[in-house]
Amino acid sequence: MSVDIDWSAFLQVFVAALLGACAVVTFYALGLRLLVRSGHAPVVSPAEFTDAITVVTEKELKRAAKQAAKAARKSPLTDGQKRIALIGAYGCFALCAAAVVVGILIIVVGH
């Protein structure tokens, strides 16, 4: 009994997975960049877990929020440019979500 591997199909799946992963990461990074340029820097408060080390203190969180607000005020972009950057950021995040949904549908539904 021998096992035959279709190497060309294996290569196709590998290349498709690599390109899909690169596309999702690229659009997510671009979306974050556009989100920051639009003046909506994501500042996340630290999660509180039992028996876990909190990496960001409350003081550091306030300082980060203050720096984000200061950077938003100093932005050289006009309001229209900020709005376009925000729409672009949401578009990039939508593309990421669509790629994930399409990948799941391909796995579940098949061809």
N, C-alpha and C positions, 0 to 999 in steps of 0.2 A: 504494500500500500504506500503510495507516494502522495505527497502534498504539492500541488502546483500553485505557485503564487503568481498572480498577475501583477508584475512589477509596474507596468504602465498605469494601471488603475491605482496602485499604491502611491505612485508619484503624483497622480492627479489629485488624490485626496490630500496628500501632504502639502502640495502647492496651494490648493484651495484653502486649507486650514491656516496656512501661514499668511496668505494674503488677507483672509478675513480677519485674523487676529491683528495684523498690522493696521488694517483699515479702522477697526473699532478703536484701537488705542490712539491712532492719529486723530480721529474725529473727536474723541473724548478730550485729548490734550488741547486740541484747537478750540473746542468749546469752552474749556476752562480758561484758556488765554483770552478769548473774546469776552467771557463773563467778567474777568478782571478789568479788561480795557473799558468795558461799559460802566465801570464804577460799582459793580456788585461783587466785591471780593468775598468769597465764602469764608466766614469765620465760624468755626465749629467749636462749641464748648466741649470740654473734656467729659467723657463718659464716666460715670461713677459705678464702679464694680466693687463688690466685696472682695477683700484680700488682693486687690490689684493696685499697682502703682499708678498714680495720676501723673502723667508726663507734663501736662500744662497746668500751671497754677492759675488761680483766679486773677491774680495780678498780671500774669503774662497774657491772659485772655483779654483783659481790659486794654492792655497796651497794644495788642494786635488789632483790636477793634478800632482803637484811636488812630493807629497808623494807617489802617485801611480807609478810615474816613478822611484822613489828611491826604492820602494819595488820590482819593476820589475828587477832592476839592482842587487838587493841583493838576488834574488831567488836562492835557492840551486839546482834547477832543471837544467838538461842539455837541450840543444836545442831540442833534440829528445823527451825528456819527456814533454817539453812545447808543442811541436807539437801534441803529443798524448793527452795531456790534452785539447788542443784546439779542436781536432777532437771529443773527448768525450763530450765536452761542446756542440758542434753543434749537436751531436747525441742526447743528452738529450733534446735540444730544438726541434729537429725534432720529437722526441717521444711525446713531449707535443703537438705540432701542429697536429700530426697524431691522438692523442687521442681526441682532440677537433673536428677535421674534422669527425672522425668516430661517435662521439656523435651526431653531427649535422645531419649526414646522417641517423643515426638510427631514429632520431626524424622526419626528413622530409620524408624519403622513407618508413620507417616502419620496419617491421620484416625483 
